[in-house]
Amino acid sequence: MKTPAELFDFPLPEELIAQYPPETRGGSRLLLADRKGLIKDLMFSGITELINDEYFLVINNTRVMNARLEGFKSTGGQVEIFLLNKLSSDSFTALTGGKVKEGTEVTVGEAVIRIEKFLDEGLRMVRFLTHSPEDVMEKWGHVPLPPYIRRDDSAEDKDRYQTVYAKEAKSVAAPTAGLHFTEDTLGALKAKGVEVLEVSLDVGIGTFRPMKTENLEDHRMHSEQYHVSEETADRINSLKRDGRKLICVGTTAMRTMESVTDANGITRSGSGSTDIFIRPGYSFKAADALITNFHLPKSTLFVLVSAFAGREFMLDTYAHAVKEKYRFFSYGDAMFIR
């Protein structure tokens, strides 16, 4: 029997969708959702009181690329190029806005980019002719804010749409649960004996898209690249053997951990791709708790948290969040599900 996607819909007033980050990093609210049925309103700064050395954190250390490029054709027509996945030192897959054809050259700042080839599903292969992709993104790229943030990006976003622990730029969206953490918060947790371990998942544009199929089983999940070092995998296995509980910071960390952990609870190291779709009925192998933001109705991420905490409990929790005017989505408030 198939599961209707409509079961994961909920009403959300548009005014609750956060358009800007909180005034200071870590200044968000925190909703504690205990799977025993408790819901409690807190501030994110109180996370250090909720987590002790019985736990350890797994974070996603990916960095967001300045992936949105605005340019012009020789005719003067405007073209937007949204970079997705790196194919080689000078080429990417991309989405484009504006009329282009194979061979069209687009000037971005002082750089020239050619629309090399049309691919399936509306994707393009683009080639950087005069500058490296990294150089173009650094000098002329824009922060790829999600479409529900209805404003242009600003200088502030280049800092606030990155986690404080971001490393290699390979993502087109932030692992947003991590945006709440400051160096001080991480330091306070570490001082309590809470270990913080890093994995990488390159967040793709499909992560935040709502499902368009009538049933969960018919949804085609996007694929994303991950990397887990041997040292990290060994330490996770050691901590688990000692009885420590794993808190995934964000759904991307959870999807990574559930992709690299076997049925016996053993985490393996390595790099690869995952298209895991965690939905009700899934048997969790790694995660014991989750820190996350509030997600889109009928999204794979709301399905994921429903699988982890129970659909009815999550619907009740989200209804509480709406009533209490929590801020939603990427720049919104946080939830700790334990």
C-alpha atoms as a printed R data frame, in Angstrom:
    type eleno elety resid chain resno      x      y       z
1   ATOM     1    CA   MET     A     1  0.000  0.000   0.000
2   ATOM     2    CA   LYS     A     2  1.391  3.395  -0.984
3   ATOM     3    CA   THR     A     3  1.717  6.424   1.296
4   ATOM     4    CA   PRO     A     4  0.022  9.642   0.085
5   ATOM     5    CA   ALA     A     5  2.268 12.703   0.166
6   ATOM     6    CA   GLU     A     6 -0.752 14.719   1.349
7   ATOM     7    CA   LEU     A     7 -0.303 13.119   4.781
8   ATOM     8    CA   PHE     A     8  2.795 15.310   5.200
9   ATOM     9    CA   ASP     A     9  1.154 18.622   4.377
10  ATOM    10    CA   PHE     A    10  0.437 21.290   6.983
11  ATOM    11    CA   PRO     A    11 -0.692 24.940   6.952
12  ATOM    12    CA   LEU     A    12  2.104 27.489   7.154
13  ATOM    13    CA   PRO     A    13  1.519 31.266   7.161
14  ATOM    14    CA   GLU     A    14  3.932 32.897   4.726
15  ATOM    15    CA   GLU     A    15  4.916 35.539   7.276
16  ATOM    16    CA   LEU     A    16  6.661 32.830   9.359
17  ATOM    17    CA   ILE     A    17  9.189 32.131   6.594
18  ATOM    18    CA   ALA     A    18 12.391 33.812   7.796
19  ATOM    19    CA   GLN     A    19 13.777 36.287   5.266
20  ATOM    20    CA   TYR     A    20 16.864 37.207   7.278
21  ATOM    21    CA   PRO     A    21 19.061 35.457   9.844
22  ATOM    22    CA   PRO     A    22 18.646 36.406  13.508
23  ATOM    23    CA   GLU     A    23 20.474 39.554  14.577
24  ATOM    24    CA   THR     A    24 23.313 37.490  16.030
25  ATOM    25    CA   ARG     A    25 24.375 33.949  15.141
26  ATOM    26    CA   GLY     A    26 22.899 31.575  17.688
27  ATOM    27    CA   GLY     A    27 20.159 34.033  18.648
28  ATOM    28    CA   SER     A    28 17.404 31.714  17.424
29  ATOM    29    CA   ARG     A    29 14.712 29.980  19.394
30  ATOM    30    CA   LEU     A    30 14.871 26.246  20.039
31  ATOM    31    CA   LEU     A    31 11.919 23.904  20.266
32  ATOM    32    CA   LEU     A    32 12.698 20.769  22.266
33  ATOM    33    CA   ALA     A    33 10.692 17.849  20.898
34  ATOM    34    CA   ASP     A    34 11.097 14.806  23.129
35  ATOM    35    CA   ARG     A    35  9.782 11.684  21.417
36  ATOM    36    CA   LYS     A    36  8.108 10.696  24.685
37  ATOM    37    CA   GLY     A    37  5.643 13.495  23.923
38  ATOM    38    CA   LEU     A    38  7.194 16.570  25.558
39  ATOM    39    CA   ILE     A    39  7.361 19.883  23.699
40  ATOM    40    CA   LYS     A    40  9.235 22.794  25.284
41  ATOM    41    CA   ASP     A    41 10.080 26.330  24.103
42  ATOM    42    CA   LEU     A    42 13.685 27.403  24.671
43  ATOM    43    CA   MET     A    43 16.419 29.555  23.167
44  ATOM    44    CA   PHE     A    44 19.161 27.938  21.088
45  ATOM    45    CA   SER     A    45 21.758 29.200  23.570
46  ATOM    46    CA   GLY     A    46 20.267 26.664  25.992
47  ATOM    47    CA   ILE     A    47 21.419 23.752  23.825
48  ATOM    48    CA   THR     A    48 24.508 23.430  26.018
49  ATOM    49    CA   GLU     A    49 22.226 22.606  28.977
50  ATOM    50    CA   LEU     A    50 20.496 19.833  27.051
51  ATOM    51    CA   ILE     A    51 23.577 18.034  25.770
52  ATOM    52    CA   ASN     A    52 26.146 16.359  28.019
53  ATOM    53    CA   ASP     A    53 28.930 13.844  27.519
54  ATOM    54    CA   GLU     A    54 26.419 11.034  27.053
55  ATOM    55    CA   TYR     A    55 26.148 12.417  23.522
56  ATOM    56    CA   PHE     A    56 28.425 13.293  20.612
57  ATOM    57    CA   LEU     A    57 27.708 15.445  17.573
58  ATOM    58    CA   VAL     A    58 28.174 14.696  13.886
59  ATOM    59    CA   ILE     A    59 28.252 17.854  11.746
60  ATOM    60    CA   ASN     A    60 28.333 18.439   7.986
61  ATOM    61    CA   ASN     A    61 31.359 20.624   7.222
62  ATOM    62    CA   THR     A    62 30.500 21.448   3.605
63  ATOM    63    CA   ARG     A    63 30.763 25.058   2.400
64  ATOM    64    CA   VAL     A    64 28.252 26.794   0.145
65  ATOM    65    CA   MET     A    65 29.513 27.944  -3.244
66  ATOM    66    CA   ASN     A    66 28.649 31.407  -4.563
67  ATOM    67    CA   ALA     A    67 26.846 29.385  -7.197
68  ATOM    68    CA   ARG     A    68 24.509 31.976  -8.720
69  ATOM    69    CA   LEU     A    69 26.106 33.891 -11.588
70  ATOM    70    CA   GLU     A    70 24.511 36.807 -13.428
71  ATOM    71    CA   GLY     A    71 25.758 37.537 -16.937
72  ATOM    72    CA   PHE     A    72 24.963 38.812 -20.393
73  ATOM    73    CA   LYS     A    73 25.025 37.459 -23.931
74  ATOM    74    CA   SER     A    74 26.713 39.419 -26.703
75  ATOM    75    CA   THR     A    75 23.242 40.634 -27.731
76  ATOM    76    CA   GLY     A    76 22.762 42.183 -24.284
77  ATOM    77    CA   GLY     A    77 20.257 39.591 -23.104
78  ATOM    78    CA   GLN     A    78 20.561 38.688 -19.428
79  ATOM    79    CA   VAL     A    79 21.357 35.107 -18.411
80  ATOM    80    CA   GLU     A    80 21.518 33.540 -14.961
81  ATOM    81    CA   ILE     A    81 23.726 30.500 -14.479
82  ATOM    82    CA   PHE     A    82 23.158 28.410 -11.361
83  ATOM    83    CA   LEU     A    83 26.127 26.082 -10.875
84  ATOM    84    CA   LEU     A    84 25.405 22.627  -9.479
85  ATOM    85    CA   ASN     A    85 28.070 19.919  -9.769
86  ATOM    86    CA   LYS     A    86 31.702 20.235 -10.812
87  ATOM    87    CA   LEU     A    87 32.569 17.979 -13.740
88  ATOM    88    CA   SER     A    88 36.183 19.001 -14.359
89  ATOM    89    CA   SER     A    89 38.576 21.845 -13.582
90  ATOM    90    CA   ASP     A    90 36.718 24.127 -16.012
91  ATOM    91    CA   SER     A    91 33.197 22.714 -16.329
92  ATOM    92    CA   PHE     A    92 30.018 22.344 -14.251
93  ATOM    93    CA   THR     A    93 26.480 21.146 -14.627
94  ATOM    94    CA   ALA     A    94 24.148 24.094 -14.242
95  ATOM    95    CA   LEU     A    95 20.645 25.465 -14.558
96  ATOM    96    CA   THR     A    96 20.199 28.529 -16.730
97  ATOM    97    CA   GLY     A    97 17.671 31.327 -16.820
98  ATOM    98    CA   GLY     A    98 17.205 33.327 -20.012
99  ATOM    99    CA   LYS     A    99 17.254 32.207 -23.641
100 ATOM   100    CA   VAL     A   100 20.386 30.238 -24.456
101 ATOM   101    CA   LYS     A   101 21.386 27.558 -26.924
102 ATOM   102    CA   GLU     A   102 24.393 25.277 -27.214
103 ATOM   103    CA   GLY     A   103 27.426 27.435 -27.926
104 ATOM   104    CA   THR     A   104 26.030 30.620 -26.358
105 ATOM   105    CA   GLU     A   105 28.770 32.576 -24.580
106 ATOM   106    CA   VAL     A   106 27.891 34.492 -21.448
107 ATOM   107    CA   THR     A   107 30.015 37.241 -19.886
108 ATOM   108    CA   VAL     A   108 30.034 37.241 -16.083
109 ATOM   109    CA   GLY     A   109 32.100 40.124 -14.738
110 ATOM   110    CA   GLU     A   110 35.294 39.808 -16.781
111 ATOM   111    CA   ALA     A   111 34.885 36.081 -17.375
112 ATOM   112    CA   VAL     A   112 33.382 34.222 -20.315
113 ATOM   113    CA   ILE     A   113 31.352 31.049 -19.861
114 ATOM   114    CA   ARG     A   114 30.078 28.922 -22.737
115 ATOM   115    CA   ILE     A   115 26.860 26.898 -22.675
116 ATOM   116    CA   GLU     A   116 28.596 23.783 -23.891
117 ATOM   117    CA   LYS     A   117 25.843 21.207 -24.035
118 ATOM   118    CA   PHE     A   118 22.194 20.594 -23.165
119 ATOM   119    CA   LEU     A   119 21.703 17.660 -20.792
120 ATOM   120    CA   ASP     A   120 18.657 15.780 -19.512
121 ATOM   121    CA   GLU     A   121 16.128 17.260 -17.062
122 ATOM   122    CA   GLY     A   122 16.807 20.848 -18.084
123 ATOM   123    CA   LEU     A   123 20.449 20.786 -17.037
124 ATOM   124    CA   ARG     A   124 23.292 22.368 -18.999
125 ATOM   125    CA   MET     A   125 26.994 21.668 -19.159
126 ATOM   126    CA   VAL     A   126 28.858 24.989 -18.955
127 ATOM   127    CA   ARG     A   127 32.566 25.603 -19.562
128 ATOM   128    CA   PHE     A   128 34.659 28.433 -18.099
129 ATOM   129    CA   LEU     A   129 36.760 29.839 -20.928
130 ATOM   130    CA   THR     A   130 38.834 32.609 -19.356
131 ATOM   131    CA   HIS     A   131 38.811 32.199 -15.557
132 ATOM   132    CA   SER     A   132 38.588 29.259 -13.189
133 ATOM   133    CA   PRO     A   133 35.155 28.506 -11.707
134 ATOM   134    CA   GLU     A   134 36.504 29.248  -8.235
135 ATOM   135    CA   ASP     A   135 37.829 32.636  -9.356
136 ATOM   136    CA   VAL     A   136 34.514 33.556 -10.981
137 ATOM   137    CA   MET     A   137 32.483 32.542  -7.942
138 ATOM   138    CA   GLU     A   138 34.783 34.401  -5.569
139 ATOM   139    CA   LYS     A   139 34.771 37.641  -7.592
140 ATOM   140    CA   TRP     A   140 31.312 37.767  -9.157
141 ATOM   141    CA   GLY     A   141 29.206 34.979  -7.673
142 ATOM   142    CA   HIS     A   142 26.115 35.451  -5.539
143 ATOM   143    CA   VAL     A   143 24.983 33.456  -2.503
144 ATOM   144    CA   PRO     A   144 22.353 30.967  -3.731
145 ATOM   145    CA   LEU     A   145 19.625 31.836  -1.245
146 ATOM   146    CA   PRO     A   146 16.592 29.516  -1.439
147 ATOM   147    CA   PRO     A   147 13.659 30.760  -3.564
148 ATOM   148    CA   TYR     A   148 11.443 31.282  -0.526
149 ATOM   149    CA   ILE     A   149 13.820 34.036   0.640
150 ATOM   150    CA   ARG     A   150 12.314 36.774  -1.503
151 ATOM   151    CA   ARG     A   151 15.151 39.261  -1.664
152 ATOM   152    CA   ASP     A   152 18.546 39.694  -3.255
153 ATOM   153    CA   ASP     A   153 21.554 38.336  -1.422
154 ATOM   154    CA   SER     A   154 23.691 40.754   0.575
155 ATOM   155    CA   ALA     A   155 27.232 40.917   1.924
156 ATOM   156    CA   GLU     A   156 25.891 39.626   5.240
157 ATOM   157    CA   ASP     A   157 24.686 36.413   3.596
158 ATOM   158    CA   LYS     A   158 28.234 35.476   2.555
159 ATOM   159    CA   ASP     A   159 28.963 35.002   6.250
160 ATOM   160    CA   ARG     A   160 25.598 34.041   7.725
161 ATOM   161    CA   TYR     A   161 24.673 31.452   5.074
162 ATOM   162    CA   GLN     A   162 27.802 29.482   6.033
163 ATOM   163    CA   THR     A   163 28.392 27.466   9.190
164 ATOM   164    CA   VAL     A   164 31.343 28.532  11.348
165 ATOM   165    CA   TYR     A   165 32.953 25.156  10.597
166 ATOM   166    CA   ALA     A   166 32.445 25.188   6.797
167 ATOM   167    CA   LYS     A   167 35.431 23.948   4.786
168 ATOM   168    CA   GLU     A   168 35.417 22.922   1.119
169 ATOM   169    CA   ALA     A   169 32.923 24.742  -1.126
170 ATOM   170    CA   LYS     A   170 30.876 22.095  -2.915
171 ATOM   171    CA   SER     A   171 27.264 22.787  -1.929
172 ATOM   172    CA   VAL     A   172 24.508 24.942  -3.401
173 ATOM   173    CA   ALA     A   173 22.562 25.113  -0.147
174 ATOM   174    CA   ALA     A   174 23.636 25.370   3.470
175 ATOM   175    CA   PRO     A   175 23.296 22.560   6.023
176 ATOM   176    CA   THR     A   176 21.037 24.974   7.870
177 ATOM   177    CA   ALA     A   177 20.862 23.349  11.312
178 ATOM   178    CA   GLY     A   178 24.549 24.172  11.654
179 ATOM   179    CA   LEU     A   179 23.960 27.889  11.106
180 ATOM   180    CA   HIS     A   180 22.909 28.244  14.757
181 ATOM   181    CA   PHE     A   181 26.231 27.103  16.185
182 ATOM   182    CA   THR     A   182 28.875 29.622  17.241
183 ATOM   183    CA   GLU     A   183 32.475 28.913  18.151
184 ATOM   184    CA   ASP     A   184 31.522 29.640  21.776
185 ATOM   185    CA   THR     A   185 28.652 27.136  21.732
186 ATOM   186    CA   LEU     A   186 30.850 24.421  20.233
187 ATOM   187    CA   GLY     A   187 33.566 25.263  22.741
188 ATOM   188    CA   ALA     A   188 31.140 25.000  25.659
189 ATOM   189    CA   LEU     A   189 29.946 21.588  24.465
190 ATOM   190    CA   LYS     A   190 33.491 20.325  24.002
191 ATOM   191    CA   ALA     A   191 34.353 21.571  27.512
192 ATOM   192    CA   LYS     A   192 31.595 19.292  28.813
193 ATOM   193    CA   GLY     A   193 33.171 16.321  27.056
194 ATOM   194    CA   VAL     A   194 30.891 16.343  24.014
195 ATOM   195    CA   GLU     A   195 32.920 15.282  20.992
196 ATOM   196    CA   VAL     A   196 32.211 16.934  17.638
197 ATOM   197    CA   LEU     A   197 32.984 14.871  14.529
198 ATOM   198    CA   GLU     A   198 32.865 16.029  10.905
199 ATOM   199    CA   VAL     A   199 31.476 14.402   7.786
200 ATOM   200    CA   SER     A   200 30.786 15.980   4.384
201 ATOM   201    CA   LEU     A   201 27.678 15.883   2.225
202 ATOM   202    CA   ASP     A   202 27.499 18.180  -0.787
203 ATOM   203    CA   VAL     A   203 24.021 19.633  -0.468
204 ATOM   204    CA   GLY     A   204 22.213 19.720  -3.803
205 ATOM   205    CA   ILE     A   205 19.331 21.828  -5.042
206 ATOM   206    CA   GLY     A   206 16.914 18.907  -4.700
207 ATOM   207    CA   THR     A   207 17.205 18.856  -0.913
208 ATOM   208    CA   PHE     A   208 14.634 21.569  -0.308
209 ATOM   209    CA   ARG     A   209 12.235 20.908  -3.184
210 ATOM   210    CA   PRO     A   210  8.719 19.726  -2.317
211 ATOM   211    CA   MET     A   211  7.582 16.371  -3.613
212 ATOM   212    CA   LYS     A   212  5.460 16.483  -6.764
213 ATOM   213    CA   THR     A   213  4.285 12.877  -6.757
214 ATOM   214    CA   GLU     A   214  1.024 11.769  -5.171
215 ATOM   215    CA   ASN     A   215  2.744  9.005  -3.202
216 ATOM   216    CA   LEU     A   216  6.062  8.868  -1.340
217 ATOM   217    CA   GLU     A   217  7.081  5.676  -3.087
218 ATOM   218    CA   ASP     A   218  6.939  7.355  -6.510
219 ATOM   219    CA   HIS     A   219  9.255 10.232  -5.588
220 ATOM   220    CA   ARG     A   220 12.667 10.101  -7.230
221 ATOM   221    CA   MET     A   221 15.263 11.198  -4.690
222 ATOM   222    CA   HIS     A   222 18.214 13.347  -5.761
223 ATOM   223    CA   SER     A   223 21.755 12.030  -5.337
224 ATOM   224    CA   GLU     A   224 24.445 13.795  -3.301
225 ATOM   225    CA   GLN     A   225 28.138 13.130  -2.735
226 ATOM   226    CA   TYR     A   226 29.443 12.285   0.736
227 ATOM   227    CA   HIS     A   227 32.795 11.681   2.405
228 ATOM   228    CA   VAL     A   228 33.532 10.109   5.787
229 ATOM   229    CA   SER     A   229 37.178  9.770   6.799
230 ATOM   230    CA   GLU     A   230 38.555  6.557   8.272
231 ATOM   231    CA   GLU     A   231 39.485  8.421  11.457
232 ATOM   232    CA   THR     A   232 35.933  9.754  11.852
233 ATOM   233    CA   ALA     A   233 34.312  6.380  11.172
234 ATOM   234    CA   ASP     A   234 36.596  4.655  13.685
235 ATOM   235    CA   ARG     A   235 35.828  7.273  16.340
236 ATOM   236    CA   ILE     A   236 32.069  7.041  15.759
237 ATOM   237    CA   ASN     A   237 32.229  3.262  16.144
238 ATOM   238    CA   SER     A   238 34.295  3.616  19.308
239 ATOM   239    CA   LEU     A   239 31.900  6.130  20.871
240 ATOM   240    CA   LYS     A   240 28.915  3.977  19.962
241 ATOM   241    CA   ARG     A   241 30.555  0.958  21.599
242 ATOM   242    CA   ASP     A   242 30.972  3.070  24.728
243 ATOM   243    CA   GLY     A   243 27.237  3.748  24.754
244 ATOM   244    CA   ARG     A   244 27.389  7.376  23.606
245 ATOM   245    CA   LYS     A   245 24.375  8.699  21.684
246 ATOM   246    CA   LEU     A   246 24.829 10.269  18.260
247 ATOM   247    CA   ILE     A   247 23.206 13.646  17.595
248 ATOM   248    CA   CYS     A   248 23.069 14.494  13.905
249 ATOM   249    CA   VAL     A   249 23.338 18.230  13.325
250 ATOM   250    CA   GLY     A   250 20.978 18.558  10.399
251 ATOM   251    CA   THR     A   251 19.217 16.239   8.018
252 ATOM   252    CA   THR     A   252 22.280 16.174   5.742
253 ATOM   253    CA   ALA     A   253 24.393 14.730   8.563
254 ATOM   254    CA   MET     A   254 21.615 12.236   9.271
255 ATOM   255    CA   ARG     A   255 21.333 11.172   5.615
256 ATOM   256    CA   THR     A   256 25.101 10.736   5.496
257 ATOM   257    CA   MET     A   257 25.255  8.669   8.667
258 ATOM   258    CA   GLU     A   258 22.323  6.476   7.679
259 ATOM   259    CA   SER     A   259 23.993  5.903   4.293
260 ATOM   260    CA   VAL     A   260 27.342  4.773   5.716
261 ATOM   261    CA   THR     A   261 26.114  2.703   8.673
262 ATOM   262    CA   ASP     A   262 25.259 -0.957   8.207
263 ATOM   263    CA   ALA     A   263 22.470 -3.018   9.777
264 ATOM   264    CA   ASN     A   264 24.754 -3.890  12.693
265 ATOM   265    CA   GLY     A   265 25.319 -0.206  13.481
266 ATOM   266    CA   ILE     A   266 28.887 -0.136  12.134
267 ATOM   267    CA   THR     A   267 29.929  3.041  10.333
268 ATOM   268    CA   ARG     A   268 32.188  2.662   7.311
269 ATOM   269    CA   SER     A   269 34.523  5.272   5.885
270 ATOM   270    CA   GLY     A   270 34.778  6.346   2.264
271 ATOM   271    CA   SER     A   271 33.349  8.549  -0.441
272 ATOM   272    CA   GLY     A   272 30.333  7.925  -2.609
273 ATOM   273    CA   SER     A   273 26.881  9.115  -3.523
274 ATOM   274    CA   THR     A   274 23.615  8.615  -1.703
275 ATOM   275    CA   ASP     A   275 20.009  8.977  -2.770
276 ATOM   276    CA   ILE     A   276 18.603  7.658   0.494
277 ATOM   277    CA   PHE     A   277 14.965  8.617   1.115
278 ATOM   278    CA   ILE     A   278 14.181  8.232   4.799
279 ATOM   279    CA   ARG     A   279 10.439  7.813   5.243
280 ATOM   280    CA   PRO     A   280  8.103  6.228   7.828
281 ATOM   281    CA   GLY     A   281  8.914  2.586   8.303
282 ATOM   282    CA   TYR     A   282 12.654  3.193   7.957
283 ATOM   283    CA   SER     A   283 14.807  1.483  10.612
284 ATOM   284    CA   PHE     A   284 17.400  3.962  11.899
285 ATOM   285    CA   LYS     A   285 20.884  2.495  12.235
286 ATOM   286    CA   ALA     A   286 22.989  5.451  13.438
287 ATOM   287    CA   ALA     A   287 21.095  8.520  14.667
288 ATOM   288    CA   ASP     A   288 19.853  8.789  18.245
289 ATOM   289    CA   ALA     A   289 18.853 12.467  18.159
290 ATOM   290    CA   LEU     A   290 18.587 15.286  15.632
291 ATOM   291    CA   ILE     A   291 19.057 19.054  15.597
292 ATOM   292    CA   THR     A   292 17.223 20.526  12.630
293 ATOM   293    CA   ASN     A   293 15.357 23.530  11.299
294 ATOM   294    CA   PHE     A   294 11.663 23.613  10.368
295 ATOM   295    CA   HIS     A   295 11.005 22.236   6.897
296 ATOM   296    CA   LEU     A   296  8.704 22.782   3.928
297 ATOM   297    CA   PRO     A   297  5.290 21.089   3.892
298 ATOM   298    CA   LYS     A   298  5.287 17.912   1.780
299 ATOM   299    CA   SER     A   299  9.092 17.953   1.554
300 ATOM   300    CA   THR     A   300 11.347 14.920   1.856
301 ATOM   301    CA   LEU     A   301 12.867 16.576   4.927
302 ATOM   302    CA   PHE     A   302  9.538 16.805   6.745
303 ATOM   303    CA   VAL     A   303  9.001 13.164   5.801
304 ATOM   304    CA   LEU     A   304 12.427 12.403   7.291
305 ATOM   305    CA   VAL     A   305 11.671 14.028  10.669
306 ATOM   306    CA   SER     A   306  8.277 12.282  10.647
307 ATOM   307    CA   ALA     A   307 10.037  8.955  10.164
308 ATOM   308    CA   PHE     A   308 12.340  9.763  13.065
309 ATOM   309    CA   ALA     A   309  9.821 11.149  15.569
310 ATOM   310    CA   GLY     A   310  6.429  9.982  14.282
311 ATOM   311    CA   ARG     A   311  4.171 11.776  11.813
312 ATOM   312    CA   GLU     A   312  1.409 12.693  14.268
313 ATOM   313    CA   PHE     A   313  3.910 13.990  16.820
314 ATOM   314    CA   MET     A   314  5.668 16.078  14.181
315 ATOM   315    CA   LEU     A   315  2.383 17.508  12.886
316 ATOM   316    CA   ASP     A   316  1.456 18.446  16.466
317 ATOM   317    CA   THR     A   317  4.914 19.904  17.043
318 ATOM   318    CA   TYR     A   318  4.782 21.968  13.859
319 ATOM   319    CA   ALA     A   319  1.275 23.185  14.760
320 ATOM   320    CA   HIS     A   320  2.725 24.353  18.080
321 ATOM   321    CA   ALA     A   321  5.586 26.075  16.255
322 ATOM   322    CA   VAL     A   322  3.136 27.897  13.989
323 ATOM   323    CA   LYS     A   323  0.984 28.939  16.941
324 ATOM   324    CA   GLU     A   324  4.037 30.255  18.814
325 ATOM   325    CA   LYS     A   325  5.309 31.992  15.668
326 ATOM   326    CA   TYR     A   326  8.599 30.180  15.294
327 ATOM   327    CA   ARG     A   327 10.595 31.254  12.242
328 ATOM   328    CA   PHE     A   328 10.727 28.646   9.483
329 ATOM   329    CA   PHE     A   329 13.235 27.294   6.958
330 ATOM   330    CA   SER     A   330 16.886 28.129   6.289
331 ATOM   331    CA   TYR     A   331 17.237 31.293   8.376
332 ATOM   332    CA   GLY     A   332 14.604 30.182  10.873
333 ATOM   333    CA   ASP     A   333 14.607 28.660  14.332
334 ATOM   334    CA   ALA     A   334 15.791 25.222  15.400
335 ATOM   335    CA   MET     A   335 14.340 22.027  16.820
336 ATOM   336    CA   PHE     A   336 16.072 19.388  18.940
337 ATOM   337    CA   ILE     A   337 14.427 15.983  18.567
338 ATOM   338    CA   ARG     A   338 15.623 13.467  21.136
